[in-house]
Amino acid sequence: MRAVRQAVIDIGSNTVRLVVYAGSPRAPLPIYNEKSRVKLGACLAGDGEIDKATMKKALAALARFETLARTMKVDSLRVVATAATREAKNGQELVEKAAALGINVDVLDGDAEATAAGYGVLSDNPFANGYVGDLGGGSLELIRIADGTLGARVSLPLGTLRHDILTGKSSKQITQMLRDDIAKTMGQSAFPIETGLPFYMIGGSWRTFARLHMHETGYPLTILSNYEIPPEAPELLTPLVQDKDALTRSNVVAAGRISALPSATALLSGIVGLLMPSKLVTSIYGLREGLLYEQLTAEERSQDPLIAAARFEGARLGRFPFHGDALAEWIAPVFAGQGAQDARLCRVACLLSDSVWNVNPEYRADHALDLALDGSWPGVSASDRAVIAAALWTVHAGKRTLPEMLTALAKPGALAQAVIWGLAIRLAHRLDGGTGGALPDSRIDGDGATLRLHLSGSAVRLQSNSVARRLQALGEALGYAQTEIMG
């Protein structure tokens, strides 16, 4: 299983940021993240030039981040700059001074920036069908995505550092301004509008809005990835985002984000009026992840990022030679009628089922729960996380009663199914001690009344009362009247 370490330095309009990734190429995991709030984009609202102090600060950040990346022995390093650098009158001076430090900066044009943002969402949600919006300090990129590919895309001069453009405008006026700007940039019909599709939000200000929505609705998790918001939320939260004192008291919005939040929310309301989306989806994947996705082979892109991430972590954390996929195939006959999404989540549970062995036995179930709920898993909703957590909790707790939090995130039927996956995995772990050694010489099936565990070869010697009890627990959960071990 190939592991890589990659780094991206992103010279944005608000910050210069270094992110270092490790793990599977298809599901890179951030292992280091640091930013310097340089605010290059301030020049966009002024005379159009980066002043000397800001230039010096940006170069110092670049020098530090490039040194850190090299010290971390990354396999690849990409340094890119976006709207502020490409629009500043002296943006090329920044590029040349960076080159003198041995740092090659690639200044992305609007189309390249939009392309990377669109690929960022596809790297997380390969089957996403909707629109992507990437709101930075100096620009807004809109991208149509469907069937794993990018459609029309446009870069507009609307960013959090250009908030004066939005001041005093209603949502309807901002919607019309978006229409006009798109037509001016691309022509009247070059960016088709399809209503009723999800809108994927990228950018720090929109993530802050999502965090505020979580707080106001009492959402039980703080995981922003793929957090879903109803389209009417920007209008409903507008009075709050305009109240600086209330935002400060909430302890949810960082001080540096408070001033940008009203314009970011107003712009989001305008986009809702333009696209009339079915929902707003928060994305923590964006330009940087899109740049990494662009480097993948066609075969790597075709992989499910969630499966790739779980397989990598399962192999890294497991006790024995990895057999998570074999385990998924072993229990599959019991769940032959389940759909593709259920089979996907069941496989993830199998891949991660041996990942907390080094925790004290009294706390393994809790750690397994946290692994599923809080891990950096791509391509999952909160409901998906809860379903995986229910399966892993059952593997290690052996109980069919789940923590109350899970019932707030997923439907009862989905959780009940996950518990049965957990009981099946729990049986397999006890049969051969979690080694996977008995899987080739055993199988489980049922005839309507009896659930049977068939053993052959050396697996016949693995029978025990404990194995029989776990088989019985699985049979009862599946509704079988009796269970039997044959061999």
Residue pairs with C-beta under 8 A, 6 or more apart in sequence:
1 24
1 311
1 312
1 315
2 24
2 25
3 22
3 23
3 24
3 312
4 21
4 22
4 23
4 25
4 28
4 75
4 76
5 20
5 21
5 22
5 31
5 72
5 73
5 74
5 75
6 20
6 21
6 22
6 28
6 74
6 75
6 76
6 77
6 78
6 292
7 18
7 19
7 20
7 21
7 69
7 72
7 74
7 76
7 77
7 78
8 18
8 19
8 21
8 77
8 78
8 79
8 80
8 288
8 291
8 292
9 16
9 17
9 18
9 62
9 65
9 66
9 69
9 77
9 78
9 79
9 80
10 16
10 17
10 19
10 80
10 82
10 287
10 288
11 40
11 58
11 62
11 79
11 80
11 81
11 82
11 84
11 85
11 94
11 105
12 40
12 41
12 81
12 82
12 83
12 84
12 136
12 137
12 138
13 39
13 40
13 41
13 44
13 82
13 83
13 84
13 136
13 137
13 138
13 139
13 159
13 160
13 161
14 37
14 38
14 39
14 40
14 41
14 136
14 137
14 160
14 161
14 204
15 35
15 36
15 37
15 38
15 39
16 35
16 36
16 38
16 40
16 58
16 61
16 62
16 65
17 33
17 34
17 35
17 36
17 288
18 32
18 33
18 34
18 35
18 65
18 68
18 69
19 30
19 32
19 33
19 288
20 30
20 31
20 32
20 33
20 68
20 69
20 72
20 74
21 28
21 29
21 30
21 31
21 292
22 28
22 29
22 31
23 29
23 309
23 312
23 313
24 308
24 309
24 311
24 312
25 292
25 296
25 300
26 296
26 300
26 301
26 303
26 305
26 308
26 309
27 305
27 306
27 308
27 309
27 312
27 378
28 289
28 292
29 309
29 376
30 376
32 68
32 72
34 65
34 68
36 57
36 58
36 60
36 61
36 64
36 65
37 256
38 54
38 57
38 58
38 61
39 54
39 137
39 161
40 50
40 54
40 58
40 84
40 85
40 88
40 94
41 83
41 84
41 136
41 137
41 138
41 159
41 161
42 54
42 161
43 49
43 50
43 51
43 54
43 84
43 88
43 89
44 83
44 84
44 87
44 88
44 137
44 138
44 159
44 161
44 162
45 161
45 162
45 164
47 89
48 87
48 88
48 89
49 88
49 89
49 90
50 58
50 84
50 88
50 90
50 91
50 93
50 94
55 90
55 93
55 94
55 97
58 94
59 94
59 97
59 98
59 101
62 79
62 98
62 101
62 103
62 105
63 101
63 103
66 77
66 79
66 101
66 102
66 103
69 77
70 77
76 295
78 106
78 291
79 98
79 103
79 104
79 105
79 106
80 105
80 106
80 107
80 108
80 287
80 291
81 91
81 94
81 95
81 105
81 106
81 107
81 108
82 108
82 113
82 136
82 138
82 139
82 287
83 110
83 113
83 136
83 137
83 138
83 139
83 155
83 157
83 159
84 91
84 137
84 138
85 91
85 94
85 95
85 105
85 107
86 107
86 108
86 109
87 138
88 94
91 107
94 105
95 105
95 107
98 104
98 105
99 105
108 116
109 155
110 139
110 141
110 154
110 155
111 153
111 155
113 134
113 139
113 141
113 155
113 287
114 134
114 141
114 142
114 143
114 153
114 154
114 155
115 143
115 150
115 153
115 290
115 294
116 286
116 287
116 288
116 290
116 291
116 294
117 132
117 134
117 141
117 143
117 202
117 286
117 287
117 290
118 132
118 141
118 143
118 145
118 150
118 153
118 290
119 150
119 289
119 290
119 291
119 293
119 294
120 132
120 134
120 202
120 283
120 285
120 286
120 287
120 288
120 289
120 290
120 293
121 128
121 132
121 143
121 145
121 200
121 202
121 283
121 285
121 286
121 290
122 128
122 145
122 148
122 149
122 150
122 290
122 293
123 285
123 289
123 290
123 292
123 293
123 305
123 378
124 225
124 226
124 283
124 284
124 285
124 289
124 305
124 378
124 379
125 200
125 226
125 378
125 379
126 148
126 301
126 304
126 305
126 379
127 147
127 148
128 145
128 146
128 198
128 200
129 145
129 146
129 147
129 197
129 198
130 144
130 145
130 146
130 197
130 198
130 199
130 200
130 277
130 278
130 281
131 142
131 143
131 144
131 145
131 197
131 198
131 199
131 200
131 275
131 277
132 141
132 142
132 143
132 144
132 145
132 199
132 200
132 202
132 283
133 140
133 141
133 142
133 143
133 199
133 200
133 201
133 202
133 203
133 206
133 271
134 140
134 141
134 143
134 202
134 203
134 286
134 287
135 158
135 159
135 160
135 201
135 202
135 203
135 205
135 206
135 264
135 267
136 159
136 160
136 203
137 159
137 160
137 161
138 157
138 159
138 161
138 162
139 155
139 156
139 157
139 158
139 159
140 155
140 156
140 158
140 159
140 267
141 153
141 154
141 155
141 156
142 153
142 154
142 156
142 182
142 191
142 271
143 150
143 151
143 152
143 153
143 154
144 150
144 151
144 152
144 153
144 191
144 192
144 194
145 151
145 200
148 301
152 186
152 190
152 191
152 192
153 191
154 182
154 185
154 186
154 190
154 191
155 185
156 178
156 181
156 182
156 185
157 181
158 165
158 166
158 178
158 181
158 267
160 203
160 205
160 260
160 263
160 264
161 260
163 259
163 260
163 262
163 263
165 177
166 174
166 263
166 266
166 267
167 263
169 177
169 266
171 235
171 266
171 269
171 270
171 272
171 273
172 273
173 270
174 266
174 267
174 269
174 270
174 273
175 270
175 271
175 273
175 274
177 270
178 270
178 271
178 274
179 274
182 191
193 274
193 275
194 275
195 275
195 276
195 277
196 276
196 277
196 278
197 275
197 277
197 278
198 277
198 278
198 279
198 280
198 281
199 231
199 271
199 272
199 275
199 277
199 279
199 280
199 281
200 281
200 283
201 207
201 209
201 210
201 268
201 280
201 281
201 282
201 283
202 283
202 285
202 286
202 287
203 264
203 286
204 257
205 257
205 260
205 261
205 264
206 264
206 268
206 282
207 224
207 282
207 284
208 253
208 254
208 257
208 261
208 264
209 234
209 237
209 241
209 261
209 264
209 265
209 268
210 224
210 227
210 229
210 282
211 222
211 224
211 252
211 253
212 237
212 240
212 241
212 247
212 250
212 252
212 253
212 261
213 219
213 227
213 229
213 233
213 237
214 221
214 222
214 227
215 250
215 252
216 237
216 240
219 227
220 405
220 408
220 409
221 373
221 382
221 385
221 409
223 373
223 374
223 382
223 385
224 282
224 284
225 282
225 283
225 284
225 285
225 376
225 377
225 378
225 380
226 281
226 282
226 283
226 379
226 380
226 381
226 382
227 281
227 282
227 382
228 279
228 280
228 281
228 282
228 381
228 382
229 279
229 280
229 281
229 282
230 279
230 280
231 272
231 276
231 277
231 278
231 279
231 280
232 272
233 280
234 265
234 266
234 268
234 269
234 272
234 280
235 269
235 272
237 265
238 262
238 265
238 266
238 269
240 246
240 247
241 247
241 261
241 262
241 265
242 262
244 258
247 253
247 258
247 261
248 255
248 258
253 261
268 280
271 277
272 280
285 378
293 301
304 344
304 379
305 378
305 379
306 344
306 348
306 377
306 378
306 379
306 380
307 344
307 347
307 348
307 351
309 376
309 377
309 378
310 324
310 347
310 348
310 351
310 352
310 377
311 322
311 324
311 325
311 351
313 351
313 352
313 355
313 375
314 322
314 324
314 351
314 352
314 353
314 354
314 355
315 322
315 324
317 354
317 355
317 356
317 357
317 358
318 324
318 354
318 355
318 357
319 354
319 357
319 434
320 354
320 434
320 435
320 436
321 436
323 435
323 436
323 439
324 347
324 350
324 351
324 352
324 353
324 354
325 347
325 350
325 351
326 436
326 439
327 350
327 353
327 425
327 428
327 436
327 439
328 346
328 347
328 350
328 351
330 428
330 439
330 442
330 443
330 444
331 346
331 350
331 421
331 424
331 425
331 428
331 444
332 343
332 346
333 443
333 444
333 445
334 424
334 444
334 445
334 446
334 451
334 474
334 478
335 342
335 343
335 346
335 420
335 421
335 424
338 346
338 417
342 414
342 417
345 384
345 387
345 388
345 391
345 418
346 391
346 418
346 421
348 377
348 388
349 388
349 391
349 392
349 395
349 418
349 421
349 422
349 425
350 421
350 425
352 368
352 371
352 372
352 388
352 392
353 391
353 392
353 395
353 425
353 429
354 429
354 434
355 368
355 371
356 364
356 367
356 368
356 371
356 396
357 364
357 434
359 367
364 396
365 392
365 393
365 396
365 397
368 389
368 392
368 393
368 395
368 396
369 389
369 392
369 393
369 403
371 392
372 385
372 386
372 388
372 389
372 392
373 385
373 386
373 389
373 405
377 385
377 388
380 388
382 409
382 410
383 409
383 410
383 411
383 414
385 409
386 405
386 406
386 409
386 410
386 414
386 415
387 410
387 414
387 415
387 417
387 418
388 418
389 406
390 402
390 406
390 410
390 415
390 418
390 419
390 422
391 418
391 419
391 421
391 422
391 425
392 422
393 399
393 402
393 403
393 406
393 422
394 400
394 402
394 418
394 419
394 421
394 422
394 423
394 426
395 422
395 425
395 426
395 429
398 426
398 473
400 419
400 423
400 477
402 415
402 419
406 415
407 415
419 477
420 474
420 477
420 478
423 470
423 473
423 474
423 477
424 444
424 474
426 470
426 473
426 474
427 444
427 453
427 467
427 470
427 471
427 473
427 474
428 439
430 464
430 466
430 467
430 470
431 438
431 442
431 453
431 459
431 462
431 467
432 438
432 439
432 459
432 462
438 455
438 458
438 459
438 462
441 455
441 456
441 457
441 458
441 459
441 460
442 453
442 454
442 455
442 456
442 459
442 487
443 453
443 454
444 451
444 452
444 453
444 454
444 471
444 474
445 451
445 452
445 454
446 452
446 475
446 478
446 480
449 480
449 481
449 482
450 475
450 480
450 481
450 482
450 483
450 484
451 471
451 474
451 475
451 478
451 480
451 482
451 483
451 484
452 483
452 484
452 485
452 486
453 467
453 471
453 483
453 484
453 485
453 486
453 487
454 486
454 487
455 462
455 463
455 485
455 486
455 487
456 487
459 487
460 487
463 485
463 487
467 485
468 483
468 485
471 483
471 485
472 483
474 483
475 482
475 483
